[in-house]
Amino acid sequence: MDSSAYLARIGYTDSTVPGAETLRKLHWAHMLTVPFENLDIGLQRKIECEAGASVRKIVEARRGGFCYELNGAFAWLLQTLGFRVTLLSAQVARANGTYSPEFDHLTLLVDLAQSWVADVGFGDSFVEPLLLSPGDEQEQRAEKFRITQQGGDHFQVERVDSADAWKVEYKFSLVPRELSDFAQRCHYHQTSPDSHFTQNRICSIATPQGRVTLAGLRLIITENGRREERELTEAEWCPALQRYFGVRL
């Protein structure tokens, strides 16, 4: 596998010398070019929790994936370029105040002069890395994020919602993990009728001004805070995948 092919896939031509600015630019480029999507699940194509398979899917097939694929591949790219990357297990916040099980989400810690949380696999969330500086508000594209410390090596990512209140997106610990640790949960999300990934097909990508999402047959385009939504027909679905996400099944 060749990092130069990966960089070409995300349209990145700037410096690759490890540093905070390089990390920020790589993260941003990835978010704009590689969609968050679960389309292989509906097609009954097995998703391997393995970096090589994810890199090939993203680079050669020009596809996206969900967190295990996207962050697994992005970690491989960063490590190949010389970054120090640690895979972390995260638990996603639920509406009732509880959290999903351990290994439900994969996020990344990147250690430079300071530590950063990188995550290109959570869908509509932060588009640039967050500094691991508990309590500090970090603004991105008119949205506010922060990381709070829950004691010891336990943290949570929070975001200001539409009611101007802080809402938890997920919590994580700094215990180092291997990609294989996520295999069981990855299998669950592909096969269980209780997984939201088996209940609906989704494809979503950040744009310079907002985001485009295809959820089932609903096409949602957000640009500069304005949201437009319309229902597609099945005949329009594949052309929309190609037009907005560059995905051909």
Order of alpha helices (4+ residues) and beta strands (2+ residues): alpha-alpha-beta-alpha-alpha-alpha-beta-beta-beta-beta-beta-beta-beta-beta-alpha-alpha-beta-beta-beta-beta-alpha
